[in-house]
């Protein structure tokens, strides 16, 4: 009976340790950005923070602008329509 109780206690302690170890891990900003393709840029910024730098140029796809938002290790490519709505259309890793 004591062995069974000890084994059950150790199993519960191990399960709690595994769950606690994973709960504190931060989401990867690159993976978060990839998951937001076709989404709103403001939602992306709310999730992973402001980019280190950005640049915009006239788009060859429409009347709006193409944007590049630079983060550590990746670039987010956006399209900003003439009404100001900006969406993520691609994310690419860069040299780290």
Biopython code that builds the backbone (N, CA, C, O; Angstrom):
import numpy as np
from Bio.PDB.StructureBuilder import StructureBuilder

atoms = [
    (1, "UNK", "N", (0.825, -1.192, 0.000)),
    (1, "UNK", "CA", (0.000, 0.000, 0.000)),
    (1, "UNK", "C", (0.871, 1.258, 0.000)),
    (1, "UNK", "O", (0.570, 2.217, -0.711)),
    (2, "UNK", "N", (1.953, 1.262, 0.797)),
    (2, "UNK", "CA", (2.838, 2.415, 0.866)),
    (2, "UNK", "C", (3.526, 2.658, -0.474)),
    (2, "UNK", "O", (3.704, 3.806, -0.880)),
    (3, "UNK", "N", (3.916, 1.577, -1.166)),
    (3, "UNK", "CA", (4.575, 1.731, -2.461)),
    (3, "UNK", "C", (3.623, 2.348, -3.481)),
    (3, "UNK", "O", (4.020, 3.205, -4.269)),
    (4, "UNK", "N", (2.385, 1.917, -3.463)),
    (4, "UNK", "CA", (1.401, 2.452, -4.393)),
    (4, "UNK", "C", (1.160, 3.940, -4.121)),
    (4, "UNK", "O", (1.072, 4.732, -5.059)),
    (5, "UNK", "N", (1.055, 4.320, -2.862)),
    (5, "UNK", "CA", (0.844, 5.722, -2.495)),
    (5, "UNK", "C", (2.057, 6.569, -2.872)),
    (5, "UNK", "O", (1.906, 7.691, -3.355)),
    (6, "UNK", "N", (3.245, 6.041, -2.657)),
    (6, "UNK", "CA", (4.471, 6.746, -3.021)),
    (6, "UNK", "C", (4.553, 6.924, -4.543)),
    (6, "UNK", "O", (4.894, 8.002, -5.029)),
    (7, "UNK", "N", (4.243, 5.877, -5.277)),
    (7, "UNK", "CA", (4.278, 5.963, -6.740)),
    (7, "UNK", "C", (3.269, 6.981, -7.249)),
    (7, "UNK", "O", (3.584, 7.750, -8.157)),
    (8, "UNK", "N", (2.081, 7.005, -6.694)),
    (8, "UNK", "CA", (1.049, 7.961, -7.084)),
    (8, "UNK", "C", (1.482, 9.392, -6.754)),
    (8, "UNK", "O", (1.280, 10.304, -7.555)),
    (9, "UNK", "N", (2.065, 9.581, -5.598)),
    (9, "UNK", "CA", (2.540, 10.909, -5.188)),
    (9, "UNK", "C", (3.639, 11.396, -6.127)),
    (9, "UNK", "O", (3.617, 12.548, -6.561)),
    (10, "UNK", "N", (4.594, 10.533, -6.441)),
    (10, "UNK", "CA", (5.675, 10.911, -7.351)),
    (10, "UNK", "C", (5.142, 11.226, -8.749)),
    (10, "UNK", "O", (5.613, 12.159, -9.400)),
    (11, "UNK", "N", (4.176, 10.457, -9.201)),
    (11, "UNK", "CA", (3.581, 10.717, -10.520)),
    (11, "UNK", "C", (2.881, 12.072, -10.547)),
    (11, "UNK", "O", (2.987, 12.799, -11.535)),
    (12, "UNK", "N", (2.172, 12.420, -9.488)),
    (12, "UNK", "CA", (1.499, 13.713, -9.414)),
    (12, "UNK", "C", (2.501, 14.859, -9.361)),
    (12, "UNK", "O", (2.294, 15.886, -10.008)),
    (13, "UNK", "N", (3.583, 14.701, -8.604)),
    (13, "UNK", "CA", (4.616, 15.726, -8.527)),
    (13, "UNK", "C", (5.264, 15.923, -9.892)),
    (13, "UNK", "O", (5.500, 17.062, -10.294)),
    (14, "UNK", "N", (5.554, 14.859, -10.605)),
    (14, "UNK", "CA", (6.151, 14.948, -11.930)),
    (14, "UNK", "C", (5.202, 15.633, -12.908)),
    (14, "UNK", "O", (5.633, 16.471, -13.700)),
    (15, "UNK", "N", (3.930, 15.291, -12.864)),
    (15, "UNK", "CA", (2.950, 15.913, -13.756)),
    (15, "UNK", "C", (2.850, 17.414, -13.479)),
    (15, "UNK", "O", (2.794, 18.212, -14.415)),
    (16, "UNK", "N", (2.828, 17.796, -12.224)),
    (16, "UNK", "CA", (2.763, 19.219, -11.865)),
    (16, "UNK", "C", (4.019, 19.952, -12.338)),
    (16, "UNK", "O", (3.927, 21.075, -12.835)),
    (17, "UNK", "N", (5.175, 19.338, -12.191)),
    (17, "UNK", "CA", (6.421, 19.963, -12.621)),
    (17, "UNK", "C", (6.434, 20.169, -14.134)),
    (17, "UNK", "O", (6.878, 21.214, -14.609)),
    (18, "UNK", "N", (5.959, 19.198, -14.885)),
    (18, "UNK", "CA", (5.909, 19.336, -16.342)),
    (18, "UNK", "C", (4.952, 20.435, -16.766)),
    (18, "UNK", "O", (5.279, 21.224, -17.653)),
    (19, "UNK", "N", (3.790, 20.505, -16.160)),
    (19, "UNK", "CA", (2.816, 21.526, -16.513)),
    (19, "UNK", "C", (3.302, 22.920, -16.135)),
    (19, "UNK", "O", (3.079, 23.874, -16.880)),
    (20, "UNK", "N", (3.946, 23.045, -15.014)),
    (20, "UNK", "CA", (4.458, 24.337, -14.571)),
    (20, "UNK", "C", (5.588, 24.802, -15.478)),
    (20, "UNK", "O", (5.670, 25.990, -15.790)),
    (21, "UNK", "N", (6.442, 23.916, -15.898)),
    (21, "UNK", "CA", (7.559, 24.263, -16.776)),
    (21, "UNK", "C", (7.091, 24.785, -18.117)),
    (21, "UNK", "O", (7.724, 25.689, -18.663)),
    (22, "UNK", "N", (6.025, 24.265, -18.668)),
    (22, "UNK", "CA", (5.528, 24.695, -19.964)),
    (22, "UNK", "C", (4.678, 25.956, -19.866)),
    (22, "UNK", "O", (4.584, 26.708, -20.836)),
    (23, "UNK", "N", (4.075, 26.194, -18.745)),
    (23, "UNK", "CA", (3.159, 27.327, -18.617)),
    (23, "UNK", "C", (3.881, 28.662, -18.686)),
    (23, "UNK", "O", (3.290, 29.644, -19.136)),
    (24, "UNK", "N", (5.117, 28.738, -18.265)),
    (24, "UNK", "CA", (5.837, 29.990, -18.243)),
    (24, "UNK", "C", (6.532, 30.332, -19.544)),
    (24, "UNK", "O", (7.125, 31.406, -19.645)),
    (25, "UNK", "N", (6.486, 29.483, -20.525)),
    (25, "UNK", "CA", (7.195, 29.701, -21.779)),
    (25, "UNK", "C", (6.473, 30.742, -22.626)),
    (25, "UNK", "O", (5.257, 30.668, -22.802)),
    (26, "UNK", "N", (7.222, 31.715, -23.152)),
    (26, "UNK", "CA", (6.647, 32.748, -24.001)),
    (26, "UNK", "C", (6.463, 32.214, -25.417)),
    (26, "UNK", "O", (7.206, 31.349, -25.880)),
    (27, "UNK", "N", (5.461, 32.750, -26.084)),
    (27, "UNK", "CA", (5.217, 32.388, -27.476)),
    (27, "UNK", "C", (6.341, 32.964, -28.343)),
    (27, "UNK", "O", (6.833, 34.060, -28.075)),
    (28, "UNK", "N", (6.739, 32.238, -29.364)),
    (28, "UNK", "CA", (7.762, 32.669, -30.295)),
    (28, "UNK", "C", (7.186, 33.771, -31.189)),
    (28, "UNK", "O", (6.179, 33.540, -31.859)),
    (29, "UNK", "N", (7.798, 34.968, -31.217)),
    (29, "UNK", "CA", (7.255, 36.068, -32.022)),
    (29, "UNK", "C", (7.130, 35.719, -33.505)),
    (29, "UNK", "O", (6.163, 36.118, -34.154)),
    (30, "UNK", "N", (8.099, 34.977, -34.044)),
    (30, "UNK", "CA", (8.031, 34.589, -35.456)),
    (30, "UNK", "C", (6.811, 33.710, -35.716)),
    (30, "UNK", "O", (6.062, 33.946, -36.665)),
    (31, "UNK", "N", (6.611, 32.701, -34.877)),
    (31, "UNK", "CA", (5.459, 31.806, -35.048)),
    (31, "UNK", "C", (4.148, 32.563, -34.889)),
    (31, "UNK", "O", (3.178, 32.295, -35.598)),
    (32, "UNK", "N", (4.123, 33.508, -33.958)),
    (32, "UNK", "CA", (2.934, 34.330, -33.776)),
    (32, "UNK", "C", (2.661, 35.139, -35.039)),
    (32, "UNK", "O", (1.519, 35.219, -35.489)),
    (33, "UNK", "N", (3.703, 35.740, -35.613)),
    (33, "UNK", "CA", (3.538, 36.529, -36.838)),
    (33, "UNK", "C", (3.033, 35.662, -37.986)),
    (33, "UNK", "O", (2.139, 36.076, -38.725)),
    (34, "UNK", "N", (3.590, 34.472, -38.143)),
    (34, "UNK", "CA", (3.146, 33.562, -39.219)),
    (34, "UNK", "C", (1.671, 33.214, -39.037)),
    (34, "UNK", "O", (0.924, 33.125, -40.012)),
    (35, "UNK", "N", (1.261, 33.021, -37.808)),
    (35, "UNK", "CA", (-0.141, 32.668, -37.557)),
    (35, "UNK", "C", (-1.091, 33.824, -37.866)),
    (35, "UNK", "O", (-2.301, 33.622, -37.957)),
    (36, "UNK", "N", (-0.553, 35.031, -38.030)),
    (36, "UNK", "CA", (-1.392, 36.209, -38.267)),
    (36, "UNK", "C", (-1.406, 36.663, -39.729)),
    (36, "UNK", "O", (-1.903, 37.747, -40.035)),
    (37, "UNK", "N", (-0.860, 35.837, -40.636)),
    (37, "UNK", "CA", (-0.930, 36.169, -42.061)),
    (37, "UNK", "C", (-2.398, 36.296, -42.450)),
    (37, "UNK", "O", (-3.230, 35.481, -42.051)),
    (38, "UNK", "N", (-2.703, 37.312, -43.222)),
    (38, "UNK", "CA", (-4.058, 37.713, -43.635)),
    (38, "UNK", "C", (-4.804, 38.443, -42.530)),
    (38, "UNK", "O", (-5.972, 38.794, -42.696)),
    (39, "UNK", "N", (-4.146, 38.672, -41.418)),
    (39, "UNK", "CA", (-4.781, 39.389, -40.314)),
    (39, "UNK", "C", (-4.379, 40.853, -40.283)),
    (39, "UNK", "O", (-3.601, 41.319, -41.115)),
    (40, "UNK", "N", (-4.913, 41.552, -39.328)),
    (40, "UNK", "CA", (-4.701, 42.976, -39.136)),
    (40, "UNK", "C", (-3.328, 43.244, -38.522)),
    (40, "UNK", "O", (-2.923, 42.555, -37.585)),
    (41, "UNK", "N", (-2.614, 44.237, -39.041)),
    (41, "UNK", "CA", (-1.279, 44.556, -38.544)),
    (41, "UNK", "C", (-1.318, 45.034, -37.091)),
    (41, "UNK", "O", (-0.419, 44.717, -36.313)),
    (42, "UNK", "N", (-2.343, 45.787, -36.722)),
    (42, "UNK", "CA", (-2.413, 46.264, -35.335)),
    (42, "UNK", "C", (-2.527, 45.092, -34.361)),
    (42, "UNK", "O", (-1.973, 45.148, -33.263)),
    (43, "UNK", "N", (-3.231, 44.046, -34.744)),
    (43, "UNK", "CA", (-3.320, 42.844, -33.897)),
    (43, "UNK", "C", (-1.955, 42.192, -33.755)),
    (43, "UNK", "O", (-1.604, 41.704, -32.680)),
    (44, "UNK", "N", (-1.185, 42.182, -34.834)),
    (44, "UNK", "CA", (0.174, 41.641, -34.794)),
    (44, "UNK", "C", (1.028, 42.451, -33.835)),
    (44, "UNK", "O", (1.723, 41.883, -32.993)),
    (45, "UNK", "N", (0.984, 43.777, -33.953)),
    (45, "UNK", "CA", (1.782, 44.640, -33.080)),
    (45, "UNK", "C", (1.355, 44.487, -31.623)),
    (45, "UNK", "O", (2.196, 44.488, -30.724)),
    (46, "UNK", "N", (0.059, 44.356, -31.392)),
    (46, "UNK", "CA", (-0.425, 44.129, -30.026)),
    (46, "UNK", "C", (0.130, 42.826, -29.460)),
    (46, "UNK", "O", (0.406, 42.737, -28.263)),
    (47, "UNK", "N", (0.296, 41.813, -30.317)),
    (47, "UNK", "CA", (0.753, 40.492, -29.863)),
    (47, "UNK", "C", (2.260, 40.414, -29.660)),
    (47, "UNK", "O", (2.714, 39.806, -28.690)),
    (48, "UNK", "N", (3.055, 41.021, -30.560)),
    (48, "UNK", "CA", (4.511, 40.839, -30.474)),
    (48, "UNK", "C", (5.291, 42.127, -30.285)),
    (48, "UNK", "O", (6.512, 42.088, -30.138)),
    (49, "UNK", "N", (4.620, 43.261, -30.284)),
    (49, "UNK", "CA", (5.297, 44.528, -30.052)),
    (49, "UNK", "C", (5.617, 45.278, -31.335)),
    (49, "UNK", "O", (5.426, 44.777, -32.443)),
    (50, "UNK", "N", (6.107, 46.485, -31.146)),
    (50, "UNK", "CA", (6.470, 47.350, -32.277)),
    (50, "UNK", "C", (7.692, 46.778, -33.001)),
    (50, "UNK", "O", (8.559, 46.164, -32.379)),
    (51, "UNK", "N", (7.754, 46.983, -34.313)),
    (51, "UNK", "CA", (8.943, 46.528, -35.046)),
    (51, "UNK", "C", (10.153, 47.400, -34.713)),
    (51, "UNK", "O", (10.005, 48.521, -34.227)),
    (52, "UNK", "N", (11.344, 46.878, -34.979)),
    (52, "UNK", "CA", (12.573, 47.641, -34.786)),
    (52, "UNK", "C", (12.653, 48.791, -35.788)),
    (52, "UNK", "O", (13.175, 49.862, -35.477)),
    (53, "UNK", "N", (12.133, 48.557, -36.987)),
    (53, "UNK", "CA", (12.158, 49.552, -38.055)),
    (53, "UNK", "C", (11.095, 49.154, -39.073)),
    (53, "UNK", "O", (10.588, 48.032, -39.053)),
    (54, "UNK", "N", (10.767, 50.085, -39.962)),
    (54, "UNK", "CA", (9.804, 49.785, -41.013)),
    (54, "UNK", "C", (10.048, 50.707, -42.193)),
    (54, "UNK", "O", (10.670, 51.761, -42.063)),
    (55, "UNK", "N", (9.545, 50.288, -43.350)),
    (55, "UNK", "CA", (9.592, 51.150, -44.525)),
    (55, "UNK", "C", (8.406, 50.824, -45.414)),
    (55, "UNK", "O", (7.901, 49.701, -45.421)),
    (56, "UNK", "N", (7.970, 51.832, -46.168)),
    (56, "UNK", "CA", (6.813, 51.698, -47.050)),
    (56, "UNK", "C", (7.155, 52.266, -48.419)),
    (56, "UNK", "O", (7.958, 53.190, -48.544)),
    (57, "UNK", "N", (6.528, 51.694, -49.446)),
    (57, "UNK", "CA", (6.695, 52.171, -50.820)),
    (57, "UNK", "C", (5.389, 51.954, -51.557)),
    (57, "UNK", "O", (4.573, 51.126, -51.152)),
    (58, "UNK", "N", (5.188, 52.687, -52.628)),
    (58, "UNK", "CA", (3.988, 52.500, -53.446)),
    (58, "UNK", "C", (3.894, 51.058, -53.898)),
    (58, "UNK", "O", (4.892, 50.444, -54.275)),
    (59, "UNK", "N", (2.693, 50.529, -53.856)),
    (59, "UNK", "CA", (2.479, 49.138, -54.223)),
    (59, "UNK", "C", (2.259, 48.995, -55.723)),
    (59, "UNK", "O", (1.637, 49.849, -56.356)),
    (60, "UNK", "N", (2.768, 47.922, -56.274)),
    (60, "UNK", "CA", (2.491, 47.616, -57.680)),
    (60, "UNK", "C", (1.215, 46.775, -57.789)),
    (60, "UNK", "O", (0.774, 46.460, -58.895)),
    (61, "UNK", "N", (0.623, 46.411, -56.649)),
    (61, "UNK", "CA", (-0.574, 45.581, -56.640)),
    (61, "UNK", "C", (-1.862, 46.386, -56.529)),
    (61, "UNK", "O", (-2.945, 45.858, -56.778)),
    (62, "UNK", "N", (-1.756, 47.651, -56.159)),
    (62, "UNK", "CA", (-2.952, 48.461, -55.975)),
    (62, "UNK", "C", (-2.572, 49.887, -55.659)),
    (62, "UNK", "O", (-1.412, 50.276, -55.795)),
    (63, "UNK", "N", (-3.551, 50.668, -55.237)),
    (63, "UNK", "CA", (-3.325, 52.082, -54.949)),
    (63, "UNK", "C", (-2.666, 52.324, -53.599)),
    (63, "UNK", "O", (-2.270, 53.452, -53.309)),
    (64, "UNK", "N", (-2.540, 51.315, -52.781)),
    (64, "UNK", "CA", (-1.980, 51.468, -51.442)),
    (64, "UNK", "C", (-0.469, 51.379, -51.421)),
    (64, "UNK", "O", (0.206, 51.670, -52.408)),
    (65, "UNK", "N", (0.054, 50.963, -50.256)),
    (65, "UNK", "CA", (1.491, 50.854, -50.057)),
    (65, "UNK", "C", (1.865, 49.460, -49.570)),
    (65, "UNK", "O", (1.114, 48.819, -48.835)),
    (66, "UNK", "N", (3.029, 49.008, -49.990)),
    (66, "UNK", "CA", (3.615, 47.786, -49.451)),
    (66, "UNK", "C", (4.512, 48.190, -48.295)),
    (66, "UNK", "O", (5.253, 49.169, -48.387)),
    (67, "UNK", "N", (4.445, 47.441, -47.214)),
    (67, "UNK", "CA", (5.268, 47.748, -46.051)),
    (67, "UNK", "C", (6.140, 46.587, -45.654)),
    (67, "UNK", "O", (5.816, 45.428, -45.910)),
    (68, "UNK", "N", (7.251, 46.910, -45.025)),
    (68, "UNK", "CA", (8.149, 45.906, -44.449)),
    (68, "UNK", "C", (8.389, 46.303, -43.002)),
    (68, "UNK", "O", (8.883, 47.395, -42.720)),
    (69, "UNK", "N", (8.038, 45.413, -42.093)),
    (69, "UNK", "CA", (8.235, 45.638, -40.663)),
    (69, "UNK", "C", (9.364, 44.724, -40.216)),
    (69, "UNK", "O", (9.269, 43.504, -40.349)),
    (70, "UNK", "N", (10.421, 45.303, -39.692)),
    (70, "UNK", "CA", (11.617, 44.535, -39.345)),
    (70, "UNK", "C", (11.646, 44.200, -37.855)),
    (70, "UNK", "O", (11.609, 45.084, -36.998)),
    (71, "UNK", "N", (11.711, 42.909, -37.574)),
    (71, "UNK", "CA", (11.855, 42.389, -36.212)),
    (71, "UNK", "C", (13.162, 41.600, -36.147)),
    (71, "UNK", "O", (13.755, 41.299, -37.182)),
    (72, "UNK", "N", (13.608, 41.267, -34.947)),
    (72, "UNK", "CA", (14.811, 40.454, -34.790)),
    (72, "UNK", "C", (14.573, 39.076, -35.383)),
    (72, "UNK", "O", (13.770, 38.309, -34.853)),
    (73, "UNK", "N", (15.255, 38.749, -36.471)),
    (73, "UNK", "CA", (15.195, 37.420, -37.056)),
    (73, "UNK", "C", (14.127, 37.218, -38.114)),
    (73, "UNK", "O", (14.080, 36.149, -38.725)),
    (74, "UNK", "N", (13.268, 38.198, -38.358)),
    (74, "UNK", "CA", (12.252, 38.042, -39.397)),
    (74, "UNK", "C", (11.711, 39.393, -39.848)),
    (74, "UNK", "O", (11.838, 40.399, -39.150)),
    (75, "UNK", "N", (11.104, 39.388, -41.035)),
    (75, "UNK", "CA", (10.476, 40.577, -41.610)),
    (75, "UNK", "C", (9.021, 40.258, -41.905)),
    (75, "UNK", "O", (8.701, 39.190, -42.426)),
    (76, "UNK", "N", (8.150, 41.186, -41.570)),
    (76, "UNK", "CA", (6.719, 41.056, -41.840)),
    (76, "UNK", "C", (6.404, 41.960, -43.030)),
    (76, "UNK", "O", (6.718, 43.150, -43.010)),
    (77, "UNK", "N", (5.785, 41.397, -44.062)),
    (77, "UNK", "CA", (5.399, 42.145, -45.254)),
    (77, "UNK", "C", (3.905, 42.459, -45.170)),
    (77, "UNK", "O", (3.086, 41.588, -44.874)),
    (78, "UNK", "N", (3.570, 43.725, -45.437)),
    (78, "UNK", "CA", (2.195, 44.170, -45.269)),
    (78, "UNK", "C", (1.695, 44.893, -46.516)),
    (78, "UNK", "O", (2.473, 45.278, -47.389)),
    (79, "UNK", "N", (0.388, 45.065, -46.572)),
    (79, "UNK", "CA", (-0.238, 45.926, -47.579)),
    (79, "UNK", "C", (-1.154, 46.890, -46.847)),
    (79, "UNK", "O", (-2.029, 46.474, -46.088)),
    (80, "UNK", "N", (-0.947, 48.189, -47.080)),
    (80, "UNK", "CA", (-1.774, 49.226, -46.465)),
    (80, "UNK", "C", (-2.614, 49.877, -47.561)),
    (80, "UNK", "O", (-2.082, 50.514, -48.471)),
    (81, "UNK", "N", (-3.918, 49.710, -47.463)),
    (81, "UNK", "CA", (-4.858, 50.240, -48.444)),
    (81, "UNK", "C", (-4.974, 51.753, -48.289)),
    (81, "UNK", "O", (-4.552, 52.311, -47.277)),
    (82, "UNK", "N", (-5.547, 52.416, -49.294)),
    (82, "UNK", "CA", (-5.686, 53.875, -49.247)),
    (82, "UNK", "C", (-6.552, 54.339, -48.079)),
    (82, "UNK", "O", (-6.426, 55.481, -47.636)),
    (83, "UNK", "N", (-7.422, 53.476, -47.577)),
    (83, "UNK", "CA", (-8.250, 53.837, -46.415)),
    (83, "UNK", "C", (-7.514, 53.644, -45.089)),
    (83, "UNK", "O", (-8.071, 53.928, -44.029)),
    (84, "UNK", "N", (-6.274, 53.166, -45.136)),
    (84, "UNK", "CA", (-5.459, 52.998, -43.936)),
    (84, "UNK", "C", (-5.465, 51.604, -43.342)),
    (84, "UNK", "O", (-4.686, 51.313, -42.434)),
    (85, "UNK", "N", (-6.341, 50.730, -43.845)),
    (85, "UNK", "CA", (-6.377, 49.352, -43.340)),
    (85, "UNK", "C", (-5.110, 48.626, -43.793)),
    (85, "UNK", "O", (-4.785, 48.610, -44.980)),
    (86, "UNK", "N", (-4.400, 48.026, -42.838)),
    (86, "UNK", "CA", (-3.140, 47.356, -43.138)),
    (86, "UNK", "C", (-3.215, 45.900, -42.701)),
    (86, "UNK", "O", (-3.630, 45.594, -41.583)),
    (87, "UNK", "N", (-2.807, 45.004, -43.599)),
    (87, "UNK", "CA", (-2.864, 43.583, -43.302)),
    (87, "UNK", "C", (-1.520, 42.917, -43.590)),
    (87, "UNK", "O", (-0.735, 43.389, -44.412)),
    (88, "UNK", "N", (-1.281, 41.816, -42.897)),
    (88, "UNK", "CA", (-0.064, 41.023, -43.069)),
    (88, "UNK", "C", (-0.258, 40.104, -44.263)),
    (88, "UNK", "O", (-1.259, 39.390, -44.332)),
    (89, "UNK", "N", (0.682, 40.105, -45.210)),
    (89, "UNK", "CA", (0.551, 39.154, -46.297)),
    (89, "UNK", "C", (1.679, 38.144, -46.378)),
    (89, "UNK", "O", (1.566, 37.164, -47.114)),
    (90, "UNK", "N", (2.774, 38.353, -45.635)),
    (90, "UNK", "CA", (3.831, 37.343, -45.609)),
    (90, "UNK", "C", (4.771, 37.624, -44.439)),
    (90, "UNK", "O", (4.838, 38.745, -43.934)),
    (91, "UNK", "N", (5.489, 36.596, -44.021)),
    (91, "UNK", "CA", (6.503, 36.691, -42.971)),
    (91, "UNK", "C", (7.670, 35.827, -43.399)),
    (91, "UNK", "O", (7.491, 34.660, -43.748)),
    (92, "UNK", "N", (8.863, 36.393, -43.375)),
    (92, "UNK", "CA", (10.045, 35.635, -43.775)),
    (92, "UNK", "C", (11.156, 35.786, -42.748)),
    (92, "UNK", "O", (11.418, 36.884, -42.257)),
    (93, "UNK", "N", (11.809, 34.667, -42.428)),
    (93, "UNK", "CA", (12.944, 34.712, -41.508)),
    (93, "UNK", "C", (14.129, 35.350, -42.200)),
    (93, "UNK", "O", (14.307, 35.221, -43.411)),
    (94, "UNK", "N", (14.943, 36.044, -41.405)),
    (94, "UNK", "CA", (16.169, 36.648, -41.899)),
    (94, "UNK", "C", (17.327, 36.096, -41.099)),
    (94, "UNK", "O", (17.122, 35.398, -40.106)),
    (95, "UNK", "N", (18.539, 36.402, -41.520)),
    (95, "UNK", "CA", (19.712, 35.943, -40.789)),
    (95, "UNK", "C", (19.710, 36.468, -39.372)),
    (95, "UNK", "O", (19.438, 37.647, -39.142)),
    (96, "UNK", "N", (20.013, 35.600, -38.417)),
    (96, "UNK", "CA", (19.998, 36.011, -37.007)),
    (96, "UNK", "C", (21.365, 36.400, -36.552)),
    (96, "UNK", "O", (21.546, 36.775, -35.394)),
]
sb = StructureBuilder()
sb.init_structure("model")
sb.init_model(0)
sb.init_chain("A")
sb.init_seg("    ")
for serial, (resi, resn, name, xyz) in enumerate(atoms, 1):
    if name == "N":
        sb.init_residue(resn, " ", resi, " ")
    sb.init_atom(name, np.array(xyz, "f"), 0.0, 1.0, " ", f" {name:<3s}", serial, name[0])
structure = sb.get_structure()
